[in-house]
Amino acid sequence: MIELLLSIQLIIAVLAVTARKELAGVLALGLFSLVSTVLFYLMEAPDVALTEAAVGAGVTTLIFVWVLRHTRSVSGRVR
Amino acid sequence: MDPVKILIYIFSATTALSMVRVVLGPTVADRMVGLTVVASQVLGLLVLIAVDRKLTFYLDVALVYDIFGFIGILAITRYVGNREAHL
């Protein structure tokens, strides 16, 4: 089960790095932290899973989207 | 067989099917809806595992994930909505 989840995480990480659109990468990062929450949960570390759920799912996504709203891409178009 | 274990298997299978949409989804909106579906299914999965292991602290993880996941999804949805309005 843990090996399966780690393989899924590998696929999601490659997707997050190679995504063409910025928001798709942010969404892949959110899914990555979701899967790692489940991993910590299954490995009987619920306190680590709690922190990962709070920071990874909520705050990181919020900060990334906030940065995307306040920046422009290299070609000058508003994202 | 324990019905909770059967439910855990069903939720795992549907979560894997929903993750396919997040990975393959051609548009960003597809990925966004897929992430929302995966988040709610994983929430149910966390509660079911907590019931299966009979540990109450595991329920707190599900609670915190629900609150902060909602904030994250709200931020993404507002961003996409504002971008569509400006086009």
Backbone of each chain as nested JSON, in Angstrom:
{
  "chains": [
    {"id": "A", "residues": [
      {"number": 1, "name": "MET", "atoms": {"N": [0.837, -1.206, 0.0], "CA": [0.0, 0.0, 0.0], "C": [0.871, 1.256, 0.0]}},
      {"number": 2, "name": "ILE", "atoms": {"N": [1.905, 1.247, 0.874], "CA": [2.774, 2.419, 0.971], "C": [3.578, 2.598, -0.319]}},
      {"number": 3, "name": "GLU", "atoms": {"N": [4.029, 1.474, -0.907], "CA": [4.775, 1.57, -2.166], "C": [3.891, 2.123, -3.279]}},
      {"number": 4, "name": "LEU", "atoms": {"N": [2.627, 1.707, -3.29], "CA": [1.688, 2.208, -4.307], "C": [1.502, 3.717, -4.176]}},
      {"number": 5, "name": "LEU", "atoms": {"N": [1.337, 4.175, -2.908], "CA": [1.152, 5.616, -2.693], "C": [2.393, 6.399, -3.083]}},
      {"number": 6, "name": "LEU", "atoms": {"N": [3.588, 5.811, -2.81], "CA": [4.823, 6.501, -3.192], "C": [4.966, 6.592, -4.707]}},
      {"number": 7, "name": "SER", "atoms": {"N": [4.514, 5.54, -5.447], "CA": [4.563, 5.613, -6.912], "C": [3.619, 6.686, -7.43]}},
      {"number": 8, "name": "ILE", "atoms": {"N": [2.424, 6.788, -6.816], "CA": [1.485, 7.839, -7.211], "C": [2.104, 9.21, -6.966]}},
      {"number": 9, "name": "GLN", "atoms": {"N": [2.818, 9.355, -5.831], "CA": [3.472, 10.624, -5.524], "C": [4.538, 10.967, -6.554]}},
      {"number": 10, "name": "LEU", "atoms": {"N": [5.243, 9.943, -7.047], "CA": [6.273, 10.191, -8.069], "C": [5.64, 10.755, -9.334]}},
      {"number": 11, "name": "ILE", "atoms": {"N": [4.522, 10.138, -9.763], "CA": [3.832, 10.613, -10.967], "C": [3.363, 12.055, -10.778]}},
      {"number": 12, "name": "ILE", "atoms": {"N": [2.789, 12.34, -9.603], "CA": [2.261, 13.684, -9.352], "C": [3.394, 14.713, -9.302]}},
      {"number": 13, "name": "ALA", "atoms": {"N": [4.555, 14.314, -8.745], "CA": [5.679, 15.246, -8.662], "C": [6.203, 15.585, -10.047]}},
      {"number": 14, "name": "VAL", "atoms": {"N": [6.302, 14.582, -10.938], "CA": [6.736, 14.852, -12.316], "C": [5.747, 15.782, -13.0]}},
      {"number": 15, "name": "LEU", "atoms": {"N": [4.456, 15.557, -12.756], "CA": [3.424, 16.43, -13.333], "C": [3.564, 17.862, -12.83]}},
      {"number": 16, "name": "ALA", "atoms": {"N": [3.855, 18.005, -11.523], "CA": [3.96, 19.352, -10.946], "C": [5.144, 20.11, -11.527]}},
      {"number": 17, "name": "VAL", "atoms": {"N": [6.23, 19.398, -11.83], "CA": [7.417, 20.082, -12.35], "C": [7.238, 20.427, -13.818]}},
      {"number": 18, "name": "THR", "atoms": {"N": [6.62, 19.526, -14.602], "CA": [6.566, 19.7, -16.049], "C": [5.28, 20.351, -16.54]}},
      {"number": 19, "name": "ALA", "atoms": {"N": [4.43, 20.854, -15.642], "CA": [3.153, 21.425, -16.074], "C": [3.395, 22.701, -16.866]}},
      {"number": 20, "name": "ARG", "atoms": {"N": [2.634, 22.854, -17.965], "CA": [2.772, 24.053, -18.794], "C": [2.132, 25.264, -18.118]}},
      {"number": 21, "name": "LYS", "atoms": {"N": [0.919, 25.062, -17.558], "CA": [0.241, 26.167, -16.892], "C": [0.623, 26.183, -15.415]}},
      {"number": 22, "name": "GLU", "atoms": {"N": [0.773, 27.399, -14.876], "CA": [1.242, 27.525, -13.491], "C": [0.227, 26.954, -12.511]}},
      {"number": 23, "name": "LEU", "atoms": {"N": [-1.065, 27.206, -12.782], "CA": [-2.093, 26.757, -11.844], "C": [-2.172, 25.231, -11.8]}},
      {"number": 24, "name": "ALA", "atoms": {"N": [-1.879, 24.574, -12.938], "CA": [-1.876, 23.111, -12.942], "C": [-0.78, 22.58, -12.034]}},
      {"number": 25, "name": "GLY", "atoms": {"N": [0.372, 23.262, -12.01], "CA": [1.435, 22.859, -11.098], "C": [1.056, 23.033, -9.65]}},
      {"number": 26, "name": "VAL", "atoms": {"N": [0.346, 24.149, -9.351], "CA": [-0.092, 24.384, -7.979], "C": [-1.085, 23.31, -7.539]}},
      {"number": 27, "name": "LEU", "atoms": {"N": [-1.995, 22.945, -8.459], "CA": [-2.972, 21.897, -8.134], "C": [-2.285, 20.566, -7.905]}},
      {"number": 28, "name": "ALA", "atoms": {"N": [-1.258, 20.259, -8.714], "CA": [-0.527, 19.011, -8.527], "C": [0.201, 19.009, -7.182]}},
      {"number": 29, "name": "LEU", "atoms": {"N": [0.713, 20.186, -6.764], "CA": [1.359, 20.268, -5.442], "C": [0.359, 20.004, -4.323]}},
      {"number": 30, "name": "GLY", "atoms": {"N": [-0.873, 20.529, -4.486], "CA": [-1.905, 20.255, -3.484], "C": [-2.227, 18.782, -3.389]}},
      {"number": 31, "name": "LEU", "atoms": {"N": [-2.313, 18.127, -4.541], "CA": [-2.572, 16.683, -4.537], "C": [-1.407, 15.924, -3.915]}},
      {"number": 32, "name": "PHE", "atoms": {"N": [-0.181, 16.404, -4.17], "CA": [1.01, 15.764, -3.593], "C": [0.95, 15.801, -2.069]}},
      {"number": 33, "name": "SER", "atoms": {"N": [0.625, 16.979, -1.517], "CA": [0.584, 17.067, -0.057], "C": [-0.588, 16.259, 0.501]}},
      {"number": 34, "name": "LEU", "atoms": {"N": [-1.656, 16.125, -0.28], "CA": [-2.782, 15.284, 0.157], "C": [-2.36, 13.824, 0.293]}},
      {"number": 35, "name": "VAL", "atoms": {"N": [-1.629, 13.333, -0.721], "CA": [-1.182, 11.94, -0.675], "C": [-0.175, 11.731, 0.458]}},
      {"number": 36, "name": "SER", "atoms": {"N": [0.684, 12.741, 0.699], "CA": [1.65, 12.55, 1.789], "C": [0.956, 12.609, 3.148]}},
      {"number": 37, "name": "THR", "atoms": {"N": [-0.171, 13.357, 3.259], "CA": [-0.952, 13.296, 4.493], "C": [-1.446, 11.879, 4.757]}},
      {"number": 38, "name": "VAL", "atoms": {"N": [-1.975, 11.241, 3.709], "CA": [-2.459, 9.866, 3.859], "C": [-1.312, 8.929, 4.23]}},
      {"number": 39, "name": "LEU", "atoms": {"N": [-0.112, 9.195, 3.644], "CA": [1.045, 8.347, 3.945], "C": [1.432, 8.449, 5.428]}},
      {"number": 40, "name": "PHE", "atoms": {"N": [1.537, 9.693, 5.946], "CA": [1.87, 9.869, 7.363], "C": [0.814, 9.23, 8.249]}},
      {"number": 41, "name": "TYR", "atoms": {"N": [-0.445, 9.336, 7.806], "CA": [-1.565, 8.777, 8.555], "C": [-1.452, 7.258, 8.639]}},
      {"number": 42, "name": "LEU", "atoms": {"N": [-1.119, 6.63, 7.51], "CA": [-1.017, 5.168, 7.489], "C": [0.203, 4.674, 8.25]}},
      {"number": 43, "name": "MET", "atoms": {"N": [1.242, 5.513, 8.337], "CA": [2.44, 5.11, 9.077], "C": [2.353, 5.496, 10.544]}},
      {"number": 44, "name": "GLU", "atoms": {"N": [1.106, 5.736, 11.009], "CA": [0.804, 5.962, 12.423], "C": [1.557, 7.144, 13.003]}},
      {"number": 45, "name": "ALA", "atoms": {"N": [1.598, 8.252, 12.232], "CA": [2.129, 9.511, 12.744], "C": [1.064, 10.581, 12.563]}},
      {"number": 46, "name": "PRO", "atoms": {"N": [-0.026, 10.531, 13.33], "CA": [-1.127, 11.473, 13.079], "C": [-0.762, 12.923, 13.384]}},
      {"number": 47, "name": "ASP", "atoms": {"N": [0.225, 13.164, 14.265], "CA": [0.597, 14.552, 14.537], "C": [1.315, 15.174, 13.338]}},
      {"number": 48, "name": "VAL", "atoms": {"N": [2.161, 14.377, 12.681], "CA": [2.826, 14.871, 11.472], "C": [1.799, 15.073, 10.364]}},
      {"number": 49, "name": "ALA", "atoms": {"N": [0.84, 14.143, 10.283], "CA": [-0.203, 14.274, 9.266], "C": [-1.036, 15.523, 9.498]}},
      {"number": 50, "name": "LEU", "atoms": {"N": [-1.268, 15.855, 10.77], "CA": [-2.022, 17.073, 11.115], "C": [-1.304, 18.309, 10.6]}},
      {"number": 51, "name": "THR", "atoms": {"N": [0.006, 18.394, 10.865], "CA": [0.785, 19.544, 10.417], "C": [0.84, 19.614, 8.896]}},
      {"number": 52, "name": "GLU", "atoms": {"N": [1.035, 18.46, 8.259], "CA": [1.108, 18.433, 6.796], "C": [-0.23, 18.867, 6.188]}},
      {"number": 53, "name": "ALA", "atoms": {"N": [-1.343, 18.457, 6.8], "CA": [-2.65, 18.849, 6.286], "C": [-2.845, 20.355, 6.413]}},
      {"number": 54, "name": "ALA", "atoms": {"N": [-2.409, 20.93, 7.561], "CA": [-2.607, 22.359, 7.776], "C": [-1.716, 23.173, 6.852]}},
      {"number": 55, "name": "VAL", "atoms": {"N": [-0.428, 22.83, 6.791], "CA": [0.529, 23.634, 6.031], "C": [0.455, 23.315, 4.544]}},
      {"number": 56, "name": "GLY", "atoms": {"N": [0.495, 22.037, 4.2], "CA": [0.589, 21.652, 2.799], "C": [-0.667, 21.946, 2.01]}},
      {"number": 57, "name": "ALA", "atoms": {"N": [-1.809, 21.57, 2.575], "CA": [-3.052, 21.723, 1.807], "C": [-3.542, 23.16, 1.828]}},
      {"number": 58, "name": "GLY", "atoms": {"N": [-3.471, 23.823, 2.992], "CA": [-4.078, 25.141, 3.105], "C": [-3.14, 26.272, 2.798]}},
      {"number": 59, "name": "VAL", "atoms": {"N": [-2.109, 26.442, 3.628], "CA": [-1.303, 27.661, 3.593], "C": [-0.47, 27.726, 2.313]}},
      {"number": 60, "name": "THR", "atoms": {"N": [0.132, 26.59, 1.899], "CA": [0.984, 26.612, 0.707], "C": [0.172, 26.949, -0.541]}},
      {"number": 61, "name": "THR", "atoms": {"N": [-0.994, 26.33, -0.68], "CA": [-1.842, 26.617, -1.84], "C": [-2.268, 28.076, -1.85]}},
      {"number": 62, "name": "LEU", "atoms": {"N": [-2.631, 28.579, -0.656], "CA": [-3.056, 29.983, -0.541], "C": [-1.934, 30.927, -0.975]}},
      {"number": 63, "name": "ILE", "atoms": {"N": [-0.702, 30.658, -0.491], "CA": [0.414, 31.546, -0.807], "C": [0.748, 31.485, -2.294]}},
      {"number": 64, "name": "PHE", "atoms": {"N": [0.739, 30.276, -2.881], "CA": [1.062, 30.145, -4.305], "C": [0.046, 30.884, -5.164]}},
      {"number": 65, "name": "VAL", "atoms": {"N": [-1.236, 30.728, -4.848], "CA": [-2.271, 31.399, -5.648], "C": [-2.169, 32.908, -5.48]}},
      {"number": 66, "name": "TRP", "atoms": {"N": [-1.848, 33.363, -4.268], "CA": [-1.697, 34.796, -4.012], "C": [-0.542, 35.374, -4.831]}},
      {"number": 67, "name": "VAL", "atoms": {"N": [0.576, 34.613, -4.896], "CA": [1.712, 35.062, -5.705], "C": [1.343, 35.087, -7.183]}},
      {"number": 68, "name": "LEU", "atoms": {"N": [0.602, 34.083, -7.66], "CA": [0.204, 34.062, -9.071], "C": [-0.668, 35.26, -9.418]}},
      {"number": 69, "name": "ARG", "atoms": {"N": [-1.493, 35.687, -8.459], "CA": [-2.373, 36.833, -8.729], "C": [-1.582, 38.12, -8.851]}},
      {"number": 70, "name": "HIS", "atoms": {"N": [-0.456, 38.233, -8.145], "CA": [0.255, 39.499, -8.085], "C": [1.486, 39.54, -8.974]}},
      {"number": 71, "name": "THR", "atoms": {"N": [1.666, 38.572, -9.854], "CA": [2.819, 38.579, -10.753], "C": [2.349, 38.458, -12.196]}},
      {"number": 72, "name": "ARG", "atoms": {"N": [3.265, 38.774, -13.116], "CA": [3.012, 38.598, -14.534], "C": [3.995, 37.582, -15.076]}},
      {"number": 73, "name": "SER", "atoms": {"N": [3.65, 36.976, -16.223], "CA": [4.574, 36.018, -16.815], "C": [5.65, 36.777, -17.593]}},
      {"number": 74, "name": "VAL", "atoms": {"N": [6.619, 36.054, -18.134], "CA": [7.75, 36.683, -18.809], "C": [7.28, 37.461, -20.034]}},
      {"number": 75, "name": "SER", "atoms": {"N": [6.289, 36.943, -20.752], "CA": [5.811, 37.602, -21.964], "C": [4.945, 38.818, -21.663]}},
      {"number": 76, "name": "GLY", "atoms": {"N": [4.676, 39.103, -20.383], "CA": [3.974, 40.319, -20.038], "C": [2.472, 40.177, -19.892]}},
      {"number": 77, "name": "ARG", "atoms": {"N": [1.92, 39.013, -20.267], "CA": [0.461, 38.875, -20.148], "C": [0.107, 38.645, -18.675]}},
      {"number": 78, "name": "VAL", "atoms": {"N": [-1.068, 39.141, -18.297], "CA": [-1.535, 38.929, -16.936], "C": [-2.034, 37.504, -16.823]}},
      {"number": 79, "name": "ARG", "atoms": {"N": [-1.535, 36.791, -15.793], "CA": [-1.962, 35.406, -15.62], "C": [-3.38, 35.353, -15.088]}}
    ]},
    {"id": "B", "residues": [
      {"number": 1, "name": "MET", "atoms": {"N": [-17.116, -10.289, 6.555], "CA": [-16.118, -9.217, 6.472], "C": [-16.69, -7.922, 7.056]}},
      {"number": 2, "name": "ASP", "atoms": {"N": [-15.812, -7.176, 7.679], "CA": [-16.228, -5.938, 8.338], "C": [-16.696, -4.915, 7.292]}},
      {"number": 3, "name": "PRO", "atoms": {"N": [-17.89, -4.354, 7.461], "CA": [-18.348, -3.384, 6.457], "C": [-17.459, -2.147, 6.356]}},
      {"number": 4, "name": "VAL", "atoms": {"N": [-16.794, -1.765, 7.451], "CA": [-15.905, -0.596, 7.386], "C": [-14.739, -0.874, 6.447]}},
      {"number": 5, "name": "LYS", "atoms": {"N": [-14.21, -2.116, 6.489], "CA": [-13.092, -2.469, 5.599], "C": [-13.536, -2.467, 4.136]}},
      {"number": 6, "name": "ILE", "atoms": {"N": [-14.757, -2.955, 3.89], "CA": [-15.273, -2.922, 2.511], "C": [-15.382, -1.481, 2.025]}},
      {"number": 7, "name": "LEU", "atoms": {"N": [-15.87, -0.59, 2.903], "CA": [-15.991, 0.826, 2.531], "C": [-14.624, 1.447, 2.273]}},
      {"number": 8, "name": "ILE", "atoms": {"N": [-13.613, 1.045, 3.067], "CA": [-12.26, 1.575, 2.846], "C": [-11.766, 1.185, 1.453]}},
      {"number": 9, "name": "TYR", "atoms": {"N": [-12.015, -0.073, 1.052], "CA": [-11.579, -0.505, -0.276], "C": [-12.311, 0.262, -1.371]}},
      {"number": 10, "name": "ILE", "atoms": {"N": [-13.63, 0.461, -1.19], "CA": [-14.4, 1.182, -2.217], "C": [-13.899, 2.626, -2.35]}},
      {"number": 11, "name": "PHE", "atoms": {"N": [-13.644, 3.278, -1.195], "CA": [-13.18, 4.665, -1.241], "C": [-11.791, 4.753, -1.868]}},
      {"number": 12, "name": "SER", "atoms": {"N": [-10.93, 3.764, -1.594], "CA": [-9.596, 3.804, -2.204], "C": [-9.698, 3.685, -3.715]}},
      {"number": 13, "name": "ALA", "atoms": {"N": [-10.568, 2.792, -4.201], "CA": [-10.699, 2.604, -5.644], "C": [-11.243, 3.856, -6.313]}},
      {"number": 14, "name": "THR", "atoms": {"N": [-12.271, 4.483, -5.717], "CA": [-12.823, 5.678, -6.351], "C": [-11.864, 6.853, -6.279]}},
      {"number": 15, "name": "THR", "atoms": {"N": [-11.048, 6.914, -5.203], "CA": [-10.046, 7.986, -5.118], "C": [-9.007, 7.836, -6.224]}},
      {"number": 16, "name": "ALA", "atoms": {"N": [-8.59, 6.583, -6.489], "CA": [-7.622, 6.36, -7.56], "C": [-8.216, 6.745, -8.908]}},
      {"number": 17, "name": "LEU", "atoms": {"N": [-9.501, 6.442, -9.117], "CA": [-10.139, 6.814, -10.382], "C": [-10.222, 8.329, -10.537]}},
      {"number": 18, "name": "SER", "atoms": {"N": [-10.464, 9.033, -9.417], "CA": [-10.562, 10.493, -9.513], "C": [-9.213, 11.137, -9.735]}},
      {"number": 19, "name": "MET", "atoms": {"N": [-8.136, 10.49, -9.223], "CA": [-6.798, 11.048, -9.429], "C": [-6.408, 11.005, -10.898]}},
      {"number": 20, "name": "VAL", "atoms": {"N": [-6.955, 10.049, -11.661], "CA": [-6.663, 9.983, -13.099], "C": [-7.104, 11.274, -13.776]}},
      {"number": 21, "name": "ARG", "atoms": {"N": [-8.246, 11.82, -13.344], "CA": [-8.739, 13.062, -13.954], "C": [-7.822, 14.23, -13.623]}},
      {"number": 22, "name": "VAL", "atoms": {"N": [-7.255, 14.24, -12.403], "CA": [-6.351, 15.339, -12.043], "C": [-5.072, 15.256, -12.873]}},
      {"number": 23, "name": "VAL", "atoms": {"N": [-4.565, 14.025, -13.094], "CA": [-3.303, 13.884, -13.825], "C": [-3.513, 14.135, -15.312]}},
      {"number": 24, "name": "LEU", "atoms": {"N": [-4.594, 13.618, -15.902], "CA": [-4.778, 13.701, -17.349], "C": [-5.502, 14.958, -17.793]}},
      {"number": 25, "name": "GLY", "atoms": {"N": [-6.371, 15.486, -16.927], "CA": [-7.327, 16.529, -17.289], "C": [-6.827, 17.576, -18.26]}},
      {"number": 26, "name": "PRO", "atoms": {"N": [-7.466, 17.764, -19.407], "CA": [-6.897, 18.7, -20.391], "C": [-6.944, 20.152, -19.931]}},
      {"number": 27, "name": "THR", "atoms": {"N": [-8.004, 20.587, -19.288], "CA": [-8.09, 21.983, -18.861], "C": [-7.838, 22.087, -17.357]}},
      {"number": 28, "name": "VAL", "atoms": {"N": [-7.566, 23.341, -16.924], "CA": [-7.307, 23.571, -15.508], "C": [-8.578, 23.34, -14.685]}},
      {"number": 29, "name": "ALA", "atoms": {"N": [-9.732, 23.652, -15.264], "CA": [-10.989, 23.472, -14.533], "C": [-11.223, 21.999, -14.218]}},
      {"number": 30, "name": "ASP", "atoms": {"N": [-10.86, 21.114, -15.172], "CA": [-10.979, 19.675, -14.914], "C": [-10.13, 19.262, -13.723]}},
      {"number": 31, "name": "ARG", "atoms": {"N": [-8.885, 19.758, -13.707], "CA": [-7.991, 19.396, -12.606], "C": [-8.51, 19.937, -11.284]}},
      {"number": 32, "name": "MET", "atoms": {"N": [-9.081, 21.156, -11.319], "CA": [-9.584, 21.772, -10.089], "C": [-10.739, 20.966, -9.499]}},
      {"number": 33, "name": "VAL", "atoms": {"N": [-11.691, 20.594, -10.355], "CA": [-12.832, 19.807, -9.875], "C": [-12.358, 18.433, -9.412]}},
      {"number": 34, "name": "GLY", "atoms": {"N": [-11.385, 17.859, -10.134], "CA": [-10.844, 16.564, -9.732], "C": [-10.174, 16.636, -8.372]}},
      {"number": 35, "name": "LEU", "atoms": {"N": [-9.432, 17.729, -8.118], "CA": [-8.78, 17.88, -6.811], "C": [-9.822, 18.0, -5.697]}},
      {"number": 36, "name": "THR", "atoms": {"N": [-10.912, 18.722, -5.962], "CA": [-11.973, 18.848, -4.951], "C": [-12.595, 17.493, -4.635]}},
      {"number": 37, "name": "VAL", "atoms": {"N": [-12.851, 16.708, -5.688], "CA": [-13.455, 15.388, -5.488], "C": [-12.504, 14.486, -4.708]}},
      {"number": 38, "name": "VAL", "atoms": {"N": [-11.205, 14.51, -5.079], "CA": [-10.227, 13.684, -4.382], "C": [-10.128, 14.093, -2.916]}},
      {"number": 39, "name": "ALA", "atoms": {"N": [-10.179, 15.426, -2.644], "CA": [-10.07, 15.893, -1.261], "C": [-11.235, 15.39, -0.423]}},
      {"number": 40, "name": "SER", "atoms": {"N": [-12.461, 15.444, -0.965], "CA": [-13.586, 14.981, -0.143], "C": [-13.567, 13.476, 0.022]}},
      {"number": 41, "name": "GLN", "atoms": {"N": [-13.098, 12.745, -0.995], "CA": [-13.034, 11.291, -0.838], "C": [-11.965, 10.884, 0.158]}},
      {"number": 42, "name": "VAL", "atoms": {"N": [-10.833, 11.589, 0.158], "CA": [-9.781, 11.274, 1.129], "C": [-10.25, 11.617, 2.541]}},
      {"number": 43, "name": "LEU", "atoms": {"N": [-11.067, 12.677, 2.663], "CA": [-11.639, 13.014, 3.975], "C": [-12.461, 11.846, 4.521]}},
      {"number": 44, "name": "GLY", "atoms": {"N": [-13.324, 11.274, 3.674], "CA": [-14.094, 10.109, 4.105], "C": [-13.206, 8.93, 4.433]}},
      {"number": 45, "name": "LEU", "atoms": {"N": [-12.128, 8.764, 3.65], "CA": [-11.196, 7.657, 3.885], "C": [-10.498, 7.791, 5.238]}},
      {"number": 46, "name": "LEU", "atoms": {"N": [-10.094, 9.046, 5.591], "CA": [-9.421, 9.26, 6.879], "C": [-10.369, 8.926, 8.035]}},
      {"number": 47, "name": "VAL", "atoms": {"N": [-11.637, 9.347, 7.93], "CA": [-12.611, 9.053, 8.987], "C": [-12.837, 7.548, 9.098]}},
      {"number": 48, "name": "LEU", "atoms": {"N": [-12.916, 6.868, 7.944], "CA": [-13.156, 5.417, 7.977], "C": [-11.976, 4.68, 8.608]}},
      {"number": 49, "name": "ILE", "atoms": {"N": [-10.741, 5.127, 8.317], "CA": [-9.578, 4.476, 8.928], "C": [-9.574, 4.718, 10.435]}},
      {"number": 50, "name": "ALA", "atoms": {"N": [-9.994, 5.942, 10.848], "CA": [-10.073, 6.232, 12.281], "C": [-11.096, 5.336, 12.962]}},
      {"number": 51, "name": "VAL", "atoms": {"N": [-12.225, 5.106, 12.312], "CA": [-13.248, 4.212, 12.89], "C": [-12.724, 2.786, 12.93]}},
      {"number": 52, "name": "ASP", "atoms": {"N": [-11.992, 2.392, 11.889], "CA": [-11.477, 1.029, 11.824], "C": [-10.452, 0.762, 12.917]}},
      {"number": 53, "name": "ARG", "atoms": {"N": [-9.579, 1.75, 13.191], "CA": [-8.543, 1.546, 14.206], "C": [-8.993, 1.946, 15.597]}},
      {"number": 54, "name": "LYS", "atoms": {"N": [-10.197, 2.549, 15.704], "CA": [-10.77, 2.953, 16.988], "C": [-9.855, 3.911, 17.762]}},
      {"number": 55, "name": "LEU", "atoms": {"N": [-9.314, 4.922, 17.048], "CA": [-8.468, 5.932, 17.684], "C": [-9.092, 7.308, 17.417]}},
      {"number": 56, "name": "THR", "atoms": {"N": [-9.41, 8.042, 18.488], "CA": [-10.119, 9.302, 18.295], "C": [-9.198, 10.408, 17.802]}},
      {"number": 57, "name": "PHE", "atoms": {"N": [-7.889, 10.326, 18.093], "CA": [-6.997, 11.405, 17.654], "C": [-6.904, 11.461, 16.136]}},
      {"number": 58, "name": "TYR", "atoms": {"N": [-7.132, 10.307, 15.488], "CA": [-7.077, 10.287, 14.034], "C": [-8.188, 11.132, 13.422]}},
      {"number": 59, "name": "LEU", "atoms": {"N": [-9.285, 11.324, 14.168], "CA": [-10.381, 12.14, 13.639], "C": [-9.982, 13.611, 13.54]}},
      {"number": 60, "name": "ASP", "atoms": {"N": [-9.07, 14.063, 14.436], "CA": [-8.628, 15.457, 14.396], "C": [-7.911, 15.775, 13.085]}},
      {"number": 61, "name": "VAL", "atoms": {"N": [-7.167, 14.792, 12.565], "CA": [-6.474, 15.002, 11.291], "C": [-7.497, 15.276, 10.194]}},
      {"number": 62, "name": "ALA", "atoms": {"N": [-8.573, 14.49, 10.18], "CA": [-9.615, 14.681, 9.17], "C": [-10.252, 16.062, 9.311]}},
      {"number": 63, "name": "LEU", "atoms": {"N": [-10.481, 16.491, 10.568], "CA": [-11.09, 17.809, 10.815], "C": [-10.209, 18.936, 10.293]}},
      {"number": 64, "name": "VAL", "atoms": {"N": [-8.912, 18.894, 10.664], "CA": [-7.988, 19.952, 10.25], "C": [-7.819, 19.94, 8.734]}},
      {"number": 65, "name": "TYR", "atoms": {"N": [-7.758, 18.739, 8.128], "CA": [-7.62, 18.701, 6.678], "C": [-8.83, 19.314, 6.001]}},
      {"number": 66, "name": "ASP", "atoms": {"N": [-10.021, 19.073, 6.571], "CA": [-11.222, 19.637, 5.952], "C": [-11.198, 21.161, 5.987]}},
      {"number": 67, "name": "ILE", "atoms": {"N": [-10.837, 21.736, 7.144], "CA": [-10.836, 23.199, 7.278], "C": [-9.831, 23.834, 6.318]}},
      {"number": 68, "name": "PHE", "atoms": {"N": [-8.578, 23.358, 6.353], "CA": [-7.544, 24.016, 5.555], "C": [-7.658, 23.688, 4.08]}},
      {"number": 69, "name": "GLY", "atoms": {"N": [-8.133, 22.466, 3.761], "CA": [-8.377, 22.145, 2.368], "C": [-9.449, 23.021, 1.769]}},
      {"number": 70, "name": "PHE", "atoms": {"N": [-10.453, 23.351, 2.588], "CA": [-11.508, 24.258, 2.106], "C": [-10.939, 25.637, 1.79]}},
      {"number": 71, "name": "ILE", "atoms": {"N": [-10.045, 26.121, 2.654], "CA": [-9.439, 27.439, 2.404], "C": [-8.626, 27.424, 1.103]}},
      {"number": 72, "name": "GLY", "atoms": {"N": [-7.843, 26.353, 0.899], "CA": [-7.033, 26.252, -0.306], "C": [-7.877, 26.197, -1.562]}},
      {"number": 73, "name": "ILE", "atoms": {"N": [-8.939, 25.373, -1.523], "CA": [-9.798, 25.237, -2.701], "C": [-10.541, 26.548, -2.97]}},
      {"number": 74, "name": "LEU", "atoms": {"N": [-10.905, 27.25, -1.882], "CA": [-11.568, 28.553, -2.041], "C": [-10.646, 29.543, -2.748]}},
      {"number": 75, "name": "ALA", "atoms": {"N": [-9.344, 29.544, -2.368], "CA": [-8.386, 30.451, -3.005], "C": [-8.257, 30.133, -4.49]}},
      {"number": 76, "name": "ILE", "atoms": {"N": [-8.143, 28.843, -4.836], "CA": [-7.998, 28.461, -6.249], "C": [-9.25, 28.856, -7.032]}},
      {"number": 77, "name": "THR", "atoms": {"N": [-10.412, 28.622, -6.455], "CA": [-11.656, 28.912, -7.162], "C": [-11.832, 30.408, -7.397]}},
      {"number": 78, "name": "ARG", "atoms": {"N": [-11.482, 31.223, -6.391], "CA": [-11.581, 32.679, -6.562], "C": [-10.602, 33.178, -7.616]}},
      {"number": 79, "name": "TYR", "atoms": {"N": [-9.4, 32.575, -7.655], "CA": [-8.407, 32.965, -8.662], "C": [-8.921, 32.676, -10.062]}},
      {"number": 80, "name": "VAL", "atoms": {"N": [-9.458, 31.463, -10.27], "CA": [-9.968, 31.109, -11.598], "C": [-11.162, 31.982, -11.958]}},
      {"number": 81, "name": "GLY", "atoms": {"N": [-12.034, 32.277, -10.995], "CA": [-13.197, 33.11, -11.268], "C": [-12.803, 34.518, -11.664]}},
      {"number": 82, "name": "ASN", "atoms": {"N": [-11.839, 35.127, -10.969], "CA": [-11.386, 36.473, -11.319], "C": [-10.734, 36.501, -12.692]}},
      {"number": 83, "name": "ARG", "atoms": {"N": [-9.983, 35.44, -13.03], "CA": [-9.306, 35.42, -14.312], "C": [-10.32, 35.315, -15.452]}},
      {"number": 84, "name": "GLU", "atoms": {"N": [-11.378, 34.493, -15.247], "CA": [-12.402, 34.383, -16.286], "C": [-13.141, 35.703, -16.45]}},
      {"number": 85, "name": "ALA", "atoms": {"N": [-13.319, 36.464, -15.357], "CA": [-14.064, 37.714, -15.435], "C": [-13.282, 38.778, -16.195]}},
      {"number": 86, "name": "HIS", "atoms": {"N": [-11.939, 38.718, -16.139], "CA": [-11.128, 39.75, -16.784], "C": [-10.874, 39.475, -18.252]}},
      {"number": 87, "name": "LEU", "atoms": {"N": [-11.164, 38.275, -18.731], "CA": [-10.887, 37.963, -20.131], "C": [-11.885, 38.648, -21.058]}}
    ]}
  ]
}
